Amino acid sequence: MISGAAAVWKSLPIAQRRMILLLIGAIAAAQINQPFPELAPLQHGPTLALALAAPWLLRRWPLSNGAVACITLFLLLHTLGGRYIYSYVPYDDWARSMTGHDFSSTFGWRRNGYDRLVHFAFGLLLTHPLAQIAQRRGGMSLGWSLAFGFVTIGFISAFYESFEWLLTLMAEGETADWYNGQQGDVWDPQKDMAAAQVGALIALLILGLRRHRQGGAKAISSSADTVRELS
């Protein structure tokens, strides 16, 4: 069993192995002087399980280093937010210690906005891996794979917000409030989903522009080859 796991691990590109180790290290670091130990398993348990299963998942369904980097960056942002149960990420304290100013006072924010940043990052960073899966596993064209990524971001966002709502109904009051991070905003789920879709839309534009430039570069190269052959 150990030798089999080692073989799976070694089959991954070294860059992906490093990203998995980085994520596991970040999860471990997030437990040092954990400010909300009773909620840490709920916040970090699924991420750790995914990190441990990643070698087998990536061997079964390979992704490019770029796609894995996008997933890793999103999970690192989530790990940071999970340490402070999102609502209490002290970015104002960090900014004040470095610049003497904080974001909330500067921009007039009345709630901790880190959760909305992560929802935005969800759409921005995971559209590319989802589109790549659709291309490689579903045989979709580039256009349809990008559409699949965009729509899937919306579906997952809606599913997650529904899960949070059900948790609010089933869990004890304080635990539910801490986990869903609504912070008194009755439109929080809708704003979170909108942030994810905006991120996905920006990802579509970036991926489409990159594809357009790559196509233009190939056309220029092909034209140059043709000119050389004729001359």
C-alpha positions, -999 to +999 in steps of 0.1 A: +000+000+000+028+024+009+047+015-023+016+021-043+010+055-027+047+064-034+043+054-070+012+076-074+030+105-057+061+102-080+039+100-111+028+136-106+048+165-120+072+179-094+055+213-095+022+198-086+038+178-057+052+210-044+018+227-045+002+199-026+029+201+001+025+239+002-012+235+008-008+208+035+018+230+052-005+260+051-033+240+067-009+229+095+003+265+100-033+276+103-037+255+134-010+273+154-026+293+181-059+286+164-084+313+175-115+292+168-104+256+176-140+243+179-147+253+143-113+244+128-123+208+118-153+222+099-132+248+081-101+228+074-111+192+074-125+191+038-095+210+025-071+186+041-090+156+028-089+171-007-051+177-004-044+141+007-066+127-021-051+151-047-023+127-059-049+100-068-073+125-083-047+141-104-034+108-116-069+097-126-079+131-141-047+150-150-046+187-151-020+212-163+003+229-138-015+261-144-049+247-135-035+230-104-019+264-094-053+281-097-069+255-075-041+257-049-042+295-048-079+294-041-075+268-014-048+288+002-071+318+003-098+296+018-073+282+044-065+317+056-101+327+058-110+294+076-084+302+103-104+333+112-138+318+103-139+345+075-157+371+095-127+379+116-098+380+091-077+409+106-067+425+073-074+459+088-049+453+115-023+441+090-028+471+068-027+495+098+006+480+110+022+484+076+007+517+064-010+534+093-043+531+075-070+504+072-092+493+044-125+496+062-120+533+071-106+541+037-134+526+017-162+529+042-167+492+046-191+481+074-184+444+073-154+421+070-151+416+032-127+387+031-154+362+024-165+381-007-129+382-019-128+344-017-161+341-036-147+363-063-115+343-063-136+311-066-150+323-100-117+339-111-094+309-103-116+278-108-132+287-142-099+276-159-097+242-143-134+235-149-130+245-186-099+223-189-118+193-174-146+199-199-122+199-228-101+169-217-128+147-202-159+159-221-144+166-255-159+201-256-146+228-278-129+258-263-160+280-264-183+254-249-158+245-222-155+281-211-193+283-211-194+251-190-169+266-165-189+298-162-222+280-157-207+255-132-194+283-111-229+296-108-243+262-100-217+254-073-222+289-058-259+284-055-255+248-041-230+261-015-253+290-004-282+265-001-259+243+021-251+272+043-289+279+046-296+243+056-267+245+081-282+276+096-315+257+101-299+226+116-269+238+136-269+257+169-274+294+165-239+306+173-221+279+153-244+285+123-238+323+124-201+318+126-200+294+097-221+312+072-205+346+078-236+366+069-227+394+092-262+409+093-265+413+055-298+397+044-285+398+008-252+382+016-259+349-004-269+369-035-238+392-033-215+362-028-229+345-059-226+377-079-190+381-068-182+345-080-199+352-114-180+384-118-148+365-112-158+339-137-166+365-163-132+381-158-116+346-162-135+341-194-122+374-208-086+365-198-088+330-212-104+342-244-079+370-249-050+346-243-064+321-268-069+349-293-032+360-289-020+325-292-040+321-324-026+353-337+010+343-329+004+309-347-010+327-377+020+351-379+044+321-375+026+302-403+027+333-426+065+337-419+071+301-428+051+304-460+071+335-470+104+317-464+093+288-485+083+311-514+114+332-512 
